[in-house]
Amino acid sequence: MNALKTTILLTAMTMLLIFAGEFLGGTNGALIAFAAAAAMNFFSYFYSDKLALAMYHAQPVTREQAPRLYAIVEGLATRAGIPIPKVYILPTESPNAFATGRNPSHASVAVTQGALSLLTDEELEGVLAHELGHVRNRDILTSSIAATLAGAITMLARFAFFFGGGRGRDREGSGAIGLLMLILAPLAAMMIQLWVSRTREYEADASAAALTHNPYALASALEKISGVSRRIPLAADSSSAHMFIIAPLLSGQSFAGLFSTHPPVQKRIERLIGRPSIH
């Protein structure tokens, strides 16, 4: 199913760029857009994880540099029957975590310094088990490509607004179409994120509970991270916010509840332990 989603996302990216190229430049524009789409698909498949890690200044760590973190990741990966992923730390006090990569053999997990300071060993194990659940469920590539596609759609909308003309269209009509794309394209990007995010979070929570046999630890971690991240928000890009275990608080999100890429924390906790709070 995740392989199908990845194929659909890559196809959607290709068709979107070809359509925009044809609109802006006719046949030549469509050919150029096709070449750009092929290059972008290649980049998305092989390098979207590196882009996500670089975006948040993630620093790779070894067993010697972060023995507590590395030991938990190593133990969970062994239990899950997957290769040990690369381990990164994000230099921010806002607690959060995400996984990325194209398959279990090329996966990375990243945890913020804030999460390491905030969580107990059991809670940190629950969070990392959730992220390894994404790895084992093979949805990390879909998530990474969705981030790249969402960013591409937004950039395309801005390009169409500022430079779009279209063949045989007057300036007023072209401006109206560009403005429409500027408004609708970010919503399309958000819908892509919604498509790949909500169900996968529940699945990763369930995978973590099964792997650790301790759903209360993950529930406690979710509650802690959610509470502290409101006081110490993570400066996240909207195109990649869906990758995190808890949705970062983004500025200017008047419709954050309507377009949230994550299920409500209370519902996730309730699925884990049967009630919406650990207290």
N, C-alpha and C positions, 0 to 999 in steps of 0.2 A: 504493500500500500504506500509506504514512504517513497519507494522507488518510482511509483506512478506519480505521486505528488511532485517529486523532483523533475520528472519528465515534463509534466504539465507546466510547471513554473518556468523551465528553460524555454519551452515552446512559446509560452505567453510572452516572455521577454523578447524572443525573436520576432514574433508577429507584431508586437507593439512598436518595436524600432523600425521594422520594415514599413508599417503603415505611416508612421511619423515621417520617415524618409521620403516616401512617395508623396505625401501631402506637401512637404516643404520643398522637394526638389525633383519631383517626377520620377522617371525611370532611373536616371542616374542617382537620384537621392535614395531610391529604394535599394539599389545595388550597394551603395556606400553603407547604408544602414544594415544590410545583410552581413557585410564584412565586419561591421562594428559589433553586430549581435553575436557572430561566431567568436570573435575575440572576447567579448564579455562573457559568453557562456563558458569558454575555456577558463577564463580568469575566475569565474564564480565557482566552478567545480574544483579547481586545484588551489585557489588562493583566497577564497572568501574567509576561511578561518584565520589566516594571517592578517587579513584586513581588520577583522573584528578584534583580534588581540592587540594590534598596533593602535587601533582607535582609542583603546582605554589604557595604553601604556603598560600593558601586562609584562611582567618581568619573569622569565623562566627561573625556576629554582630546582636545586638538586636535593637529594636525600640529606646531605650534610648541611645545606643551608636552611632547610625547613623540615626537620626530622618528624615533628608531630603531624604536619600536613601530609608529607610524603608517605608516612607509615599507614595512615588511614586510607589514602588512595590506593596504595599497593595492596593492602588487605582486602579492600572491597573489590578491586579488579580481579584478584585471584579467586574470590568467592563467586564473582559474576562470570568467570570463565572468559574474560576478555583481556587483551594486552593492556599493560599499564600505560595510561595516557601520559602525555607531557603535562607537567604541573606548572601553573603560573600564579603569581600574586599581583593583584591590582593595587597600586599605591593610593588608596583612598580609605577614609575612615567610615564611609557609608557601607553598611553590611550588605553583601550580595554575592552571587556566584553565577557562572554559566559554563556550558560545555560547547565545544565547536569542533569541526573537522569533517572529513568526507566519509569516514567509516571507522569502525573500532580500531583498526590498525593505524589510523592517522588521526587520532583524537587528542584533544587538549581539554583540561579543566582549569578554570581560573576562579580564584577566590579573592575577595577583597581583604585588605588588612583589617578593616573594620569587622568583618565576619570572624576572622581568626581571634580577634580580641574579645568579641562579644559572646561567642558560643562555647559551650562545654564540649568535651570530646565526643560525647554521645550525640549532641545536637549537630556538631560539625560532621560527624559520620552520616547522619541523616541527610544533610544537605548534599554531601558528596555522593551518597548513594542515589539521590535524586538525579544528580548530573550524570552519573554513570548509567542510570536508567535511560536517559536520553541517548547515550552512546550505544547501549545494548539494544535499545529499540530502533536504532538506526534512523533517528529523526534529526540528528544534528546537521546533516548536509542540507536537508530541506529547510531547516531554520536559518542556516548561514546563507543559502541562496535567496531565501525570502528577504533577508536583510539587504543583500546586494540589489535585488530587483526593486524593493521599495525605494531605495536610494536612487536607482536609475529612473524610476517613474517620476519622482519628485524633480530630479534634475531636468528630465525631458519636459516637464510641465513649465519649468522656469525658462528653458530654452525657447519653447514655443511662444511663451508670452512676450519675451523680449526681442526675439529674432524671427518669429514665424511670419510667413507671408502667404504661402500657398499659391499655387499656379492659378492665374486668372481671377484672383479675388481682390477686391478693393481693400484699402487699408483698414476701413472701418470694420468690414466683415472679418478680416484676418485678426484684428485686435480682439473682437468679440470671441472668436474661437480660441485664441490664445488665453484670454481671461478665463474661459470656461475650463480649459485644460488645467490652468493654474489652480482652480478651485476643486475640480473633480479628481485630478490625478493623485493628490495626497490621500483622498478618501479611498481610491482604488488601492493604493499602497497599504493603507490600514486594513482593508478587507483581506488582502493577501496575508497579512500578519495574523488576523483573526482566524483565517482558515487553518493555519498551521500551528496555532498556539494553544487554544483553550483545551482541546482534548488531550494534547500531548502532555500538558502539565498534570492532569489527573493521572494519566498513564505512568508518568515518571514518579509521581508520589506513590502510587501503588507498587511500582517496581522497587522503590526504596524501602517501603515497609516490608515487602517480602524478603528483600536481601538482608536487612538488618534485624528483622523480627522485633522491631521497636518503633512502631508508628508514633508513639508519644514523643520520641526524641525529635523526629522531623516536624511534628505539629508544634512543639515548643519552639523549634528554630524558626519556623514560619512566622509565628506570633511575635517573636523577638525581633526578627529582621524587619517585619512590616512596621512595628512600632518605632524602632530606632531610625529607619530610613525616612520616616516623616520628619524627624528632627534634623537628620543629616542626609539630605537628598543627594543622590548620585547624579552627576552631570552626564546624562546619557543622551545619545542621538536617538531620535524617534524611530529611525529605520531599523535599529538593532535592539530596541527596548524589550522586544518579545523574547530575546534570548536568555534573559536573566531569570533566576528562580522566583524573585519578587519584582514586579514591574517597577522600574525607577519612576520617581516623581519628576515629570517634565514640566517645564514652565509653559504657561499659555494653554494648558489643556482644559478648556472650559467644559468639554464633553468627554472627560477622562473616563467616567463611568460607562457612557454609551459605547465608546470605542476601545475599552480596555482590552489589552491582548492577553490578560490572565484572568482566570476565574477569581471571584472574591476569596480572600484568604480564609474567611470564616467557613465558606463552603468546602474548601480544600481540607481544612482541619476537621470539619464534621465528617467528611468521607474517611478520614484517617482514624478518628477515635470515637465517632458517634455523637459528638457535640461540637458546637462552633467555637469553643474556647477551652484551653487546657485547665482553666481555673474553675 
